[in-house]
Amino acid sequence: MEKTRSSWFEMYALYIAWVISLTATLGSLYFSEIREFVPCELCWIQRIFMYPLTILLGIAAFTNDVRMRLYVLPLTLIGGTISLYHYLVQKVPGFADIKPCVQGVPCNIQYINWFGFVTIPFLALTAFTLMSIVLIVLHIKLKKA
């Protein structure tokens, strides 16, 4: 029997997700260590979900372990949900009253506000969303194969 060839996407999906997580991790470190923006409570929670993705997806990409998608997808979905909530706290006044940060930097502070809508939680949400899409598409393609 002839062995089926993997598509370009199937071959590089884990690398794509890893590069996204690496970029997000380095970006968050840039904002906190170089620009000296103090992370709020919700930022720390997002980091808890993002930083392990860099290691897990890196290992998965270099060992070509496509099963890892099943373990990292929940992290991207939960992290994305937290990022969405944090973004809503910043941009929708009604959300800020639900649970204000009680210590340190308030969660509704916007260190950056590029184009009137791009904040740090928006950047995290974008990264989590892109990784989720890549992993879901990879999962669907592998199920069809």
C-alpha positions in Angstrom: 0.0 0.0 0.0 1.1 3.5 -0.7 1.8 5.7 2.3 -0.2 8.9 2.4 1.8 12.1 2.4 1.1 14.6 5.1 0.0 18.0 4.1 2.3 21.0 4.6 0.0 22.2 7.4 0.1 18.9 9.2 3.9 18.9 9.0 4.4 22.4 10.4 1.3 23.1 12.5 3.1 22.4 15.8 6.0 24.7 14.7 3.5 27.5 13.9 1.8 27.1 17.3 5.2 27.0 19.0 6.4 30.2 17.3 3.1 32.0 18.3 3.6 30.9 21.9 7.3 31.9 21.9 6.5 35.3 20.4 3.8 35.9 23.1 6.1 34.8 25.9 8.9 37.0 24.7 6.5 39.9 24.2 5.2 39.6 27.8 8.8 39.5 29.1 9.6 42.5 27.0 6.7 44.5 28.5 7.6 43.5 32.1 11.4 43.4 32.0 12.3 46.0 29.4 9.4 48.4 29.5 9.0 47.8 33.2 5.2 47.4 33.1 4.1 45.7 36.3 1.7 42.8 35.5 -1.7 42.8 37.2 -3.3 39.7 38.7 -5.1 38.7 35.5 -1.8 39.1 33.5 -0.1 36.7 35.8 -2.9 34.1 35.3 -2.5 34.5 31.5 1.2 33.9 31.9 0.6 30.8 33.9 -1.2 29.4 30.8 1.1 30.8 28.1 4.6 30.1 29.4 4.2 26.2 29.6 2.9 26.3 26.1 6.2 27.5 24.8 7.9 24.5 26.4 5.3 21.9 25.6 4.8 23.0 22.0 8.5 23.3 21.5 9.0 19.7 22.6 6.0 18.6 20.5 7.3 20.4 17.4 10.8 19.0 17.6 9.7 15.5 18.4 6.7 15.7 16.0 4.4 14.5 18.7 1.0 15.5 17.3 -0.7 13.8 20.3 0.4 16.8 22.3 -2.4 18.9 20.7 -4.8 17.1 23.0 -3.0 18.3 26.1 -2.1 21.9 25.0 -5.5 22.8 23.5 -7.2 23.1 26.9 -4.5 25.5 28.0 -5.0 27.7 24.9 -8.8 27.7 25.4 -8.6 28.5 29.1 -5.9 31.1 28.6 -7.9 32.7 25.8 -11.0 32.9 28.0 -9.1 34.7 30.7 -7.6 37.1 28.1 -11.1 37.8 26.8 -12.3 38.5 30.3 -9.3 40.8 31.0 -9.9 42.6 27.7 -13.5 43.2 28.6 -12.5 44.5 32.1 -10.3 47.0 30.3 -12.8 48.1 27.6 -16.3 47.5 29.0 -16.9 49.6 32.1 -19.6 47.2 33.5 -17.1 44.3 33.7 -14.6 46.2 35.9 -17.1 46.0 38.8 -17.4 42.2 38.7 -14.1 41.5 40.5 -11.7 44.4 40.8 -8.0 43.6 41.5 -7.5 44.4 45.2 -3.7 44.4 45.4 -1.0 45.8 43.1 -1.8 47.1 39.6 -5.5 47.4 38.8 -6.5 45.0 36.0 -8.3 47.7 34.0 -5.1 49.8 33.5 -4.0 50.0 29.9 -0.2 50.3 29.5 -0.6 50.3 25.7 -3.7 51.2 23.6 -2.6 51.0 20.0 -5.2 52.0 17.4 -7.7 52.5 20.3 -8.2 48.7 20.8 -4.9 46.8 21.0 -4.0 46.3 24.6 -1.7 43.7 26.2 -4.7 41.3 27.0 -5.8 41.7 23.3 -2.3 40.6 22.2 -2.6 37.6 24.5 -6.1 36.8 23.3 -4.8 37.0 19.7 -2.0 34.5 20.5 -4.3 32.1 22.4 -6.9 32.3 19.6 -4.3 31.7 16.8 -2.8 28.7 18.6 -6.3 27.3 19.3 -7.2 27.6 15.6 -4.0 25.9 14.5 -4.5 23.0 17.0 -8.2 22.5 16.2 -7.5 22.5 12.4 -4.6 20.0 13.0 -6.9 17.8 15.1 -9.6 17.9 12.4 -7.1 17.1 9.6 -5.7 14.2 11.5 -9.1 12.8 12.3 -10.0 12.7 8.6 -6.8 10.9 7.7 
